[in-house]
Amino acid sequence: MKKLSFLFLLLLAFGMVEAQENINKNPFRQLGQELPTPNSFRTASGAPGHEYYQQRADYDMEIELDDENQKIYGSEEITYYNNSPDALSYLWVQLDQNVRALNSQSYDVSSGRMNDRMSFGSLERLHPSFDGGFKVEHVKDARGSDLNYTVNYTMMRVELPSYLRPGQKFTFQIKWWYNINDRMKIGGRSGYEYFEEDDNYLYTIAQFFPRMCVYNDVEGWQNKQFLGRGEFALPFGDYEVAITVPSDHVVASTGELQNASSVMSSAQRRRMREAESASKPVMIITEEEARKNEKDKAKGKKTWVFKAENVRDFGFASSRKFLWDAQGVKFGNRTVMAMSFYPKEGNPLWEKYSTRAVVQTLKTYSKFTFDYPYPVAISVNAKRIGMEYPMICFNFGRPEADGTYSDRTKYGMIGVIIHEVGHNYFPMIVNSDERQWTWMDEGLNTFLQYLTEQEFEEGYPSRRGPAYKITDYMGGAKDGQMPIMTNSESIYQFGNNAYGKPATALNVLRETVMGRELFDYAFKEYAQRWMFKHPTPADFFRTMEDASAVDLDWFWRGWFYTTDHVDIGMEKVTWYQPSTGDPEVEKPMAKERDALDRDISDIRNQGMDRLTDRDPEAVDFYTEYDPYKVDALDKKEYEDYIRSLNDDEKAWLNSGYNYYEITFKNHGGLVMPLILEFEFEDGTTEVKRIPAEIWKMNDKEVTKVFVTDKPALQITLDPFRELADVDMNNNYWPPRMLPTRFELYKQRSRGSSENLMQRDQRAKELE
């Protein structure tokens, strides 16, 4: 008896484990342990809680750009406000320039190989020679007394003389300098570009000052080392920055210019006033004026002063080469100045498109989130870079020397401007942790970039956004993929993972899963809840569900926590029609169906010499019986059957409905809605949309019956390419194979390619 009891308990335990495993495999199980427990700081709805807090850091800086030696000299006074409930004994400061120090960990953790052709940048990574990094001269308190500090690669711990208690503030000073890197040789988000033909520099300067780390309820101090890929987590604050540059340099910067009368001519200030109400960009500095600046090269210095309120960072650009244009954008009773700064090498592209792209970005993004709150939005042309800071960004894109440009150059330039200006919203205002979750700013921003591009020009060739554009990546080898919910430094295929896939996921949510109205409302709610705050992935996931009443846990789990892909196939389609019961109709149809069911032996046996043909005595009733003949009894039974039916039953009998039993198989792992288009004999179509919950009881295979009032000639699964299905060959009934085209060409010699503008000019010469 004891053995039987033990066996029963063992079987029971095994059954419970198996049941739990089945639950754990269910893609519709709720996100539980994956998300942090709601609390008074962050609620279950995804909104900030009643005890939510965030720190603040104000900066007062004096910066000097040494154009002769390519150095930055700086001093800053930081006032740090402890709004947390915790007493702090030290502060953490980011020293991001140290990623280029000779002892940088970024060199140590980078793998690499030798090739037949090596760039200067790749050699620099193998044995760095550039003496980068902050040279910190001192760290003092407000009275000038030295503070103890420790530099740990890209982080610096400043030890406080006493605890900084809740509600208190602490002011301290840092003085430093560093060598500016040549971006064109060794890369970087900021640095300089040298123009040999006119012996001038264009500086795009960022991460140029020691910056406070974030301290919050999620991680405490966000002091994860900067290795080069994961970007920046920063607190908000107010800035006043005085930037001293050569007197003929023009400075573009975060913030509002405070001393325009000292650094701009009266003509430039007049043009700026005209630009405020202009319907198109107005030149503040023309190309002719910029060319004159390039040649004359003044010897003196000039200080530009900027103030910025409630920003998380600060960047600027400086050069005597800059052209400058501007246009005002109205938001209620406010005017935001959209502006572009670029060298003559950027024309004619930049004068035509840059500020227009800035204006369109502000309008589209504001429509889907919140009105742009800052006074300026600036696009600066910098070769081979796209990078963002509050109110200012650096963007690539230049034409050929003859002024022509390819469509790829044009749309690539417009796209990067939209993207980098769009970063003002994510993460400069909706201030997610870029060091940890790249997708929270890059993915959301790429999604809005797609919406903006489509509002810029009909047929705009967006690289990312539509579902079908992510299928090659999602259907590719899984050993080269990571879930979206992966730390920034550990992501494979960075662009696809952090930009393309999350942007596509949001587009699928908007167009297919939620619908535009529900999605747009929830997305705007998230943006407005968390503007000027620090959201986490859970805050985004929860808000999207809370504001829409759509359970999306299955979607977040599949798209963000796995590398599964979408491949749903129609495995079997069976067409049914109700029998009329009328033998005059049904028996001829049965005869026709049976004739179609003949196999090869039946076909080849036609005309065979048979016994019953030679011997009449072998023939009986069944030999000559015709099962398709309609006799009097068939007719009477049908008449009796009809009399037995009520009116509703007769209506069903004569409805002519068609029943299509379709079995769907989930080959890729991701459950998704089913979208089917039925094409009928009369040329009409009907689209049927089935929610993803159809897979709740079986996420591998499901069968469903669809009813139509007309026979279908064609059934297509995912007819509008909205599911990111990686294999469309199993999406048709009757089955059809999709051809893949290839191009025949003669081998062209390298360097012989031309853009379409150049080709058009050659064609006109032949006319």
KOLTOR-980299 format. One line per field, with one value per residue (C-alpha): residue in one letter; chain; x, z, y. Coordinates in steps of 0.02 Angstrom, whole numbers. Each point is the difference from the previous one (the first is absolute). Layout:
N
type [A:...] .
mol [A:...] .
X [X:...] .
Z [Z:...] .
Y [Y:...] .
END
This chain:
767
type [M:K:K:L:S:F:L:F:L:L:L:L:A:F:G:M:V:E:A:Q:E:N:I:N:K:N:P:F:R:Q:L:G:Q:E:L:P:T:P:N:S:F:R:T:A:S:G:A:P:G:H:E:Y:Y:Q:Q:R:A:D:Y:D:M:E:I:E:L:D:D:E:N:Q:K:I:Y:G:S:E:E:I:T:Y:Y:N:N:S:P:D:A:L:S:Y:L:W:V:Q:L:D:Q:N:V:R:A:L:N:S:Q:S:Y:D:V:S:S:G:R:M:N:D:R:M:S:F:G:S:L:E:R:L:H:P:S:F:D:G:G:F:K:V:E:H:V:K:D:A:R:G:S:D:L:N:Y:T:V:N:Y:T:M:M:R:V:E:L:P:S:Y:L:R:P:G:Q:K:F:T:F:Q:I:K:W:W:Y:N:I:N:D:R:M:K:I:G:G:R:S:G:Y:E:Y:F:E:E:D:D:N:Y:L:Y:T:I:A:Q:F:F:P:R:M:C:V:Y:N:D:V:E:G:W:Q:N:K:Q:F:L:G:R:G:E:F:A:L:P:F:G:D:Y:E:V:A:I:T:V:P:S:D:H:V:V:A:S:T:G:E:L:Q:N:A:S:S:V:M:S:S:A:Q:R:R:R:M:R:E:A:E:S:A:S:K:P:V:M:I:I:T:E:E:E:A:R:K:N:E:K:D:K:A:K:G:K:K:T:W:V:F:K:A:E:N:V:R:D:F:G:F:A:S:S:R:K:F:L:W:D:A:Q:G:V:K:F:G:N:R:T:V:M:A:M:S:F:Y:P:K:E:G:N:P:L:W:E:K:Y:S:T:R:A:V:V:Q:T:L:K:T:Y:S:K:F:T:F:D:Y:P:Y:P:V:A:I:S:V:N:A:K:R:I:G:M:E:Y:P:M:I:C:F:N:F:G:R:P:E:A:D:G:T:Y:S:D:R:T:K:Y:G:M:I:G:V:I:I:H:E:V:G:H:N:Y:F:P:M:I:V:N:S:D:E:R:Q:W:T:W:M:D:E:G:L:N:T:F:L:Q:Y:L:T:E:Q:E:F:E:E:G:Y:P:S:R:R:G:P:A:Y:K:I:T:D:Y:M:G:G:A:K:D:G:Q:M:P:I:M:T:N:S:E:S:I:Y:Q:F:G:N:N:A:Y:G:K:P:A:T:A:L:N:V:L:R:E:T:V:M:G:R:E:L:F:D:Y:A:F:K:E:Y:A:Q:R:W:M:F:K:H:P:T:P:A:D:F:F:R:T:M:E:D:A:S:A:V:D:L:D:W:F:W:R:G:W:F:Y:T:T:D:H:V:D:I:G:M:E:K:V:T:W:Y:Q:P:S:T:G:D:P:E:V:E:K:P:M:A:K:E:R:D:A:L:D:R:D:I:S:D:I:R:N:Q:G:M:D:R:L:T:D:R:D:P:E:A:V:D:F:Y:T:E:Y:D:P:Y:K:V:D:A:L:D:K:K:E:Y:E:D:Y:I:R:S:L:N:D:D:E:K:A:W:L:N:S:G:Y:N:Y:Y:E:I:T:F:K:N:H:G:G:L:V:M:P:L:I:L:E:F:E:F:E:D:G:T:T:E:V:K:R:I:P:A:E:I:W:K:M:N:D:K:E:V:T:K:V:F:V:T:D:K:P:A:L:Q:I:T:L:D:P:F:R:E:L:A:D:V:D:M:N:N:N:Y:W:P:P:R:M:L:P:T:R:F:E:L:Y:K:Q:R:S:R:G:S:S:E:N:L:M:Q:R:D:Q:R:A:K:E:L:E] .
mol [A:A:A:A:A:A:A:A:A:A:A:A:A:A:A:A:A:A:A:A:A:A:A:A:A:A:A:A:A:A:A:A:A:A:A:A:A:A:A:A:A:A:A:A:A:A:A:A:A:A:A:A:A:A:A:A:A:A:A:A:A:A:A:A:A:A:A:A:A:A:A:A:A:A:A:A:A:A:A:A:A:A:A:A:A:A:A:A:A:A:A:A:A:A:A:A:A:A:A:A:A:A:A:A:A:A:A:A:A:A:A:A:A:A:A:A:A:A:A:A:A:A:A:A:A:A:A:A:A:A:A:A:A:A:A:A:A:A:A:A:A:A:A:A:A:A:A:A:A:A:A:A:A:A:A:A:A:A:A:A:A:A:A:A:A:A:A:A:A:A:A:A:A:A:A:A:A:A:A:A:A:A:A:A:A:A:A:A:A:A:A:A:A:A:A:A:A:A:A:A:A:A:A:A:A:A:A:A:A:A:A:A:A:A:A:A:A:A:A:A:A:A:A:A:A:A:A:A:A:A:A:A:A:A:A:A:A:A:A:A:A:A:A:A:A:A:A:A:A:A:A:A:A:A:A:A:A:A:A:A:A:A:A:A:A:A:A:A:A:A:A:A:A:A:A:A:A:A:A:A:A:A:A:A:A:A:A:A:A:A:A:A:A:A:A:A:A:A:A:A:A:A:A:A:A:A:A:A:A:A:A:A:A:A:A:A:A:A:A:A:A:A:A:A:A:A:A:A:A:A:A:A:A:A:A:A:A:A:A:A:A:A:A:A:A:A:A:A:A:A:A:A:A:A:A:A:A:A:A:A:A:A:A:A:A:A:A:A:A:A:A:A:A:A:A:A:A:A:A:A:A:A:A:A:A:A:A:A:A:A:A:A:A:A:A:A:A:A:A:A:A:A:A:A:A:A:A:A:A:A:A:A:A:A:A:A:A:A:A:A:A:A:A:A:A:A:A:A:A:A:A:A:A:A:A:A:A:A:A:A:A:A:A:A:A:A:A:A:A:A:A:A:A:A:A:A:A:A:A:A:A:A:A:A:A:A:A:A:A:A:A:A:A:A:A:A:A:A:A:A:A:A:A:A:A:A:A:A:A:A:A:A:A:A:A:A:A:A:A:A:A:A:A:A:A:A:A:A:A:A:A:A:A:A:A:A:A:A:A:A:A:A:A:A:A:A:A:A:A:A:A:A:A:A:A:A:A:A:A:A:A:A:A:A:A:A:A:A:A:A:A:A:A:A:A:A:A:A:A:A:A:A:A:A:A:A:A:A:A:A:A:A:A:A:A:A:A:A:A:A:A:A:A:A:A:A:A:A:A:A:A:A:A:A:A:A:A:A:A:A:A:A:A:A:A:A:A:A:A:A:A:A:A:A:A:A:A:A:A:A:A:A:A:A:A:A:A:A:A:A:A:A:A:A:A:A:A:A:A:A:A:A:A:A:A:A:A:A:A:A:A:A:A:A:A:A:A:A:A:A:A:A:A:A:A:A:A:A:A:A:A:A:A:A:A:A:A:A:A:A:A:A:A:A:A:A:A:A:A:A:A:A:A:A:A:A:A:A:A:A:A:A:A:A:A:A:A:A:A:A:A:A:A:A:A:A:A:A:A:A:A:A:A:A:A:A:A:A:A:A:A:A:A:A:A:A:A:A:A:A:A:A:A:A:A:A:A:A:A:A:A:A:A:A:A:A:A:A:A:A:A:A:A:A:A:A:A] .
X [0:144:78:-164:-16:178:-30:-158:91:142:-122:-94:161:54:-169:11:176:-58:-152:112:117:-148:-55:176:1:-168:34:-158:54:9:165:38:178:61:-63:43:-131:-102:30:-27:130:-67:-178:-78:-83:169:-15:119:-54:-43:177:90:156:145:162:53:169:30:158:91:145:138:70:140:31:184:-8:189:31:-172:-29:-146:30:-142:-55:-171:-98:-128:-144:-73:-172:-41:-187:10:-50:180:151:149:181:74:-48:40:55:19:166:-53:153:101:-63:143:130:152:-53:-182:-90:-85:163:23:-173:-5:37:83:89:129:-55:86:-71:-1:-73:86:-141:22:187:-34:-108:139:135:-71:116:-122:15:-186:-98:-31:150:-84:97:-103:-164:-47:-150:-86:127:148:50:61:-118:58:-41:38:2:-54:22:-155:-73:58:-57:-1:1:-106:61:-165:-159:-107:-171:-170:-49:178:114:189:106:172:123:100:137:64:64:16:63:-136:-1:5:-166:48:149:-46:-188:-106:-168:86:165:64:4:146:-24:171:-49:-35:95:-152:-82:-181:-26:-148:26:-92:37:123:-30:-10:-186:-103:-62:-183:-51:-175:-118:42:189:63:151:2:190:19:164:-6:79:-51:-166:-125:-37:-42:-112:-7:-103:-89:58:30:158:91:150:124:94:156:52:96:-90:-53:-72:-188:-67:-155:-50:-124:-100:-42:133:13:117:-53:45:181:27:-120:-3:-151:-40:2:-114:-120:-5:-35:-151:-63:23:-115:-155:67:-86:167:180:86:190:81:177:9:122:89:24:58:130:68:15:99:131:19:31:-7:126:-106:-122:-185:-111:-174:-114:-144:-132:-104:-137:-50:117:96:156:89:88:67:83:123:80:38:-65:-183:-145:-153:-185:-156:-190:-127:-124:-156:-62:-144:69:181:120:133:148:47:178:140:188:107:157:-10:43:-177:-84:-115:-73:5:-68:-145:-47:79:-109:-154:33:21:-167:-91:74:-60:-175:-20:81:-100:-161:36:77:0:38:187:42:172:34:115:33:165:72:189:85:145:72:-30:-96:-176:-13:-122:-1:-134:-50:149:56:142:-49:87:-41:94:-17:135:128:-103:-153:-97:-53:-76:-173:86:96:-155:-115:140:34:-183:-26:146:-54:-176:71:123:-117:-131:115:-48:-160:81:111:36:-173:-73:164:27:162:99:146:-116:-143:48:-168:-96:67:64:-147:-137:89:22:-187:-42:133:-96:-163:89:82:-169:-68:151:-24:-116:94:145:118:4:130:-92:-178:-104:-14:67:167:49:-36:176:70:-134:3:189:118:-44:181:22:-148:-42:-169:-38:5:190:128:69:177:-53:-111:35:-46:-23:-99:-126:-20:-8:-70:-89:-87:-76:-53:-84:-81:-79:-61:-77:-84:-69:-59:-51:-11:-74:-54:54:-124:38:187:18:-94:103:166:-36:-51:169:94:-94:8:188:56:144:5:94:-109:45:-60:-133:-70:-19:-76:-123:-54:-37:-117:-72:-52:-72:-82:97:94:170:102:8:66:134:53:17:72:108:52:33:81:-149:-65:-165:-31:-181:-56:-168:34:-170:-154:-162:-149:-173:-173:-165:-92:-169:-68:-73:50:-17:141:106:16:71:122:52:29:110:101:25:62:132:56:58:177:127:-55:-182:53:111:-129:-127:-49:70:-67:-109:-93:-170:20:28:-122:-177:-42:128:-103:-122:-93:155:101:-124:-51:24:25:-20:-174:-143:-151:-176:45:144:-123:-131:130:62:-179:-34:164:-44:-173:81:106:-52:31:169:62:-55:95:160:-26:-14:129:139:129:177:97:190:84:179:139:139:171:119:171:94:-53:-76:-189:-84:-173:-65:-42:-83:-57:-133:-9:-166:-59:-91:160:-42:109:-27:130:-22:104:18:87:158:-98:-57:164:-38:-34:129:139:65:-154:-178:-149:-139:-152:-36:-172:-27:-154:100:127:180:126:147:36:154:73:81:-52:65:169:-38:50:187:-28:169:-67:-147:6:-115:-124:-108:-144:7:189:112:186:65:137:163:76:184:91:117:141:172:138:32:168:16:-30:-110:-165:-96:-151:-164:27:164:-80:-140:126:88:-166:-41:167:-48:-166] .
Z [0:43:-171:-87:100:-43:-184:2:77:-125:-146:75:20:-177:-65:97:-68:-177:22:66:-148:-118:89:-12:-188:-28:-95:74:181:84:20:183:54:-156:66:166:136:-3:146:60:-124:-155:-6:-78:-128:-66:70:123:179:136:71:-167:9:-108:33:-79:-51:-52:-93:-17:-123:-86:-154:-118:-169:-50:-190:-19:101:-3:186:115:165:124:176:73:158:30:123:39:80:99:-25:48:171:23:83:-120:55:-174:-176:-164:-151:-179:-89:-172:-89:94:-124:-107:139:-33:141:-57:30:-169:-86:112:-25:-189:-106:-168:-149:-128:-180:-164:13:171:44:115:124:5:28:138:88:-11:78:48:-19:21:174:33:160:130:86:164:85:158:86:135:105:-10:120:-103:113:-85:-5:-1:-162:-85:-189:-54:-189:-63:174:139:181:93:189:99:161:82:-49:-129:78:-85:-55:10:-141:-22:-111:-62:-137:-129:-114:-147:-178:-138:-177:-133:-109:-190:-41:-179:53:165:6:144:37:15:-58:-147:-189:-91:-172:-81:-152:104:159:115:132:39:181:63:187:125:157:27:186:155:16:146:0:29:173:7:78:-128:7:128:-87:-186:-9:-129:-93:-171:-125:-156:-54:142:3:144:153:69:122:-49:50:-53:-94:-27:-114:-64:-153:-56:-180:-138:-35:-176:54:3:144:-3:171:120:77:-42:-48:135:-82:-183:-13:46:-118:-146:-123:-12:-171:73:143:-124:-106:156:40:-178:17:151:-109:-166:-97:-58:63:3:-19:154:-68:-189:-95:-63:179:59:-140:53:181:-59:-83:118:163:144:142:149:112:33:136:-38:152:2:128:0:122:49:-116:31:-100:-101:-170:-120:-170:-55:-166:-108:-148:53:-107:110:-40:109:-1:139:49:97:152:70:51:-6:-148:-10:-112:-115:-60:-101:0:-139:-102:-185:-35:56:-136:-95:105:170:-49:-87:125:174:86:-93:75:173:-17:-57:142:131:-74:-19:164:96:-74:67:168:68:-65:-17:160:-38:-88:-138:-102:-96:-135:-31:-149:50:-115:46:160:69:183:111:150:70:-131:-113:-105:-120:-167:-153:-184:-134:-190:-128:-41:-155:108:-53:121:-3:64:136:57:-2:96:114:49:27:97:118:32:43:111:95:22:56:140:88:45:37:105:27:74:28:86:-6:49:-162:87:40:-128:-171:-76:116:-92:-166:-34:50:-93:-158:3:6:-131:-117:32:-33:-160:-68:39:-84:-175:-80:-35:114:-2:187:53:156:62:-121:59:-156:16:158:-63:-62:171:104:-109:1:102:185:58:-70:94:175:75:-4:191:1:73:-127:7:-35:-153:-163:-160:91:-135:-29:185:79:-144:-130:100:138:-130:-100:157:36:-179:11:163:-79:-165:45:184:81:-143:-26:117:153:-34:-30:160:106:-78:30:179:29:-74:105:161:-13:-81:103:102:-3:-65:-6:-121:125:5:-189:-7:140:-65:-174:76:134:-124:-130:91:-115:82:-84:113:-138:-121:115:45:-179:-84:142:105:-135:-170:-73:-168:-93:-122:-4:-138:-64:13:-59:-74:-21:-89:59:-62:81:-95:-71:22:-176:-94:-166:58:116:-101:-158:110:86:-169:-52:162:-12:-178:62:132:-125:28:-132:2:-33:-146:-80:29:-114:-144:90:-53:149:48:15:-178:-65:111:19:136:113:-3:142:76:75:-159:-92:146:-32:167:-84:-71:80:31:64:179:-1:-51:131:140:-50:-2:172:65:-64:81:167:2:77:-87:85:-46:-180:-5:58:-130:-140:64:-118:138:-23:147:-8:135:11:105:44:60:98:-72:69:183:8:19:-99:-60:-156:-144:-149:-165:-97:-186:-74:-171:-31:24:175:154:187:139:162:153:143:163:57:143:-122:48:187:15:-126:-60:-125:-105:-8:-113:-35:-116:-103:-77:-162:-107:-161:-58:18:-140:109:187:56:174:44:-164:51:67:175:106:-43:-65:-60:-126:-109:-105:122:11:-152:-46:-130:29:-107:-3:1:-131:48:-134:-38:-110:-143:-18:-69:127:26:44:173:12:-155:93:-16:88:-90:-10:-92:-115:-39:-47:-118:-78:-32:-86:-125:-44] .
Y [0:118:-36:43:163:48:-40:104:149:-18:0:147:99:-42:56:163:35:-39:113:141:-21:14:159:71:-34:85:162:76:-15:169:90:-32:-26:90:167:83:5:161:117:178:63:-88:-63:-155:114:56:177:84:-38:124:-15:8:110:49:91:164:71:182:50:166:-24:95:-87:50:-81:5:0:1:-158:-84:-1:38:90:6:40:-32:26:-136:19:-171:-15:-156:-26:-184:-71:-60:80:-1:-10:20:54:-87:103:-62:27:-59:71:-132:-128:70:-2:-109:-117:-11:-164:22:-48:-151:-74:28:-152:26:-76:51:26:41:177:85:170:123:-24:-189:19:127:-130:-130:110:169:149:144:74:21:14:134:77:47:140:14:-39:127:47:170:76:-59:-144:-158:-148:-180:-87:-165:-27:-175:7:95:30:116:-15:166:-25:122:81:-52:-91:88:-28:2:175:66:61:-1:113:-49:49:-96:64:-102:-4:-130:-28:2:-155:0:-82:-36:-107:-82:26:59:80:169:74:99:-11:82:80:-2:105:155:-49:9:-106:-43:-51:-101:-5:-112:-101:143:26:-111:-41:-62:-179:-43:-56:-75:-128:-134:-19:124:77:-38:-10:-137:29:83:-120:95:-75:20:185:115:11:177:105:160:173:180:51:164:-26:130:-66:94:-31:92:163:-50:-167:-27:-105:-109:-64:-72:142:180:124:135:126:8:183:-42:-147:30:145:114:-77:-175:51:82:-157:-103:108:-25:-188:-8:24:-66:-139:-71:5:170:15:76:-25:-24:-107:155:62:-171:-11:170:-60:-152:108:148:-96:123:-11:56:-93:15:-75:-66:-21:-123:-45:-159:-47:-176:-95:-160:42:132:1:130:21:133:49:151:-101:1:56:27:-2:3:-10:25:-136:51:-97:100:168:-62:4:-134:40:-145:31:-80:31:-74:29:45:-183:-42:100:-7:-140:82:170:-87:-136:9:130:-62:-172:77:91:-157:-101:123:-1:-189:-50:130:-68:-174:50:179:173:27:96:73:167:-65:-157:-5:-114:10:-80:-113:-131:-183:27:3:47:93:118:116:128:-45:-148:-43:-79:-71:22:97:10:-38:133:47:35:-155:-135:-173:-41:-101:154:110:-116:-59:180:44:-161:29:180:-58:-137:107:148:-126:-55:162:-94:-170:3:185:32:-174:-40:-188:-87:-17:-85:-146:0:66:-46:117:151:-68:-115:122:139:-105:-37:186:33:-117:94:165:-59:-53:173:80:-73:-128:-160:49:-152:-33:-128:-56:-8:-107:-180:-82:92:-94:-176:-41:41:-86:-156:-10:-107:8:-11:176:74:58:47:186:-4:-15:120:122:-68:-180:23:-92:93:164:90:-139:-39:173:102:-108:-135:110:130:-138:-69:169:16:-174:49:158:-72:-178:-45:157:111:179:84:-107:-3:186:43:-121:51:185:-42:-84:148:127:-102:-16:163:72:-162:-166:-145:-184:-135:-54:176:-3:-174:35:170:-67:-130:113:136:-118:-148:-117:-144:7:-113:-132:130:70:-177:-60:155:68:-150:-133:-17:-93:59:1:-141:-54:-116:-61:-186:-63:80:-99:77:-52:44:-57:-135:54:-176:10:-160:91:115:-106:-162:83:95:-162:-80:145:-6:-188:18:120:-126:-133:-60:-51:-182:47:107:-133:-138:85:-120:-153:-171:-48:-158:85:64:-178:-97:70:-127:86:159:37:150:78:-17:111:111:188:87:170:-37:100:-113:35:-46:125:135:-49:-5:173:69:-75:76:173:-6:-43:160:166:166:32:-172:22:166:-85:-136:126:124:-51:28:-64:-69:2:-103:62:-74:124:-54:112:-41:151:2:175:-1:138:48:-85:116:-85:71:-98:35:-56:-56:164:101:65:-25:-15:17:-97:46:-124:56:-89:-77:-135:-86:-1:-187:-57:114:-128:-39:63:-36:122:1:156:27:95:27:-21:-128:58:-10:48:12:98:5:169:83:172:-60:62:-151:-9:-176:-64:-127:49:-158:-92:145:-38:-115:-67:-7:109:32:177:29:82:111:10:125:-42:124:25:24:186:70:77:186:9:20:162:70:29:188:-27:-128:121:134:-121:-46:183:24:-135:83] .
END
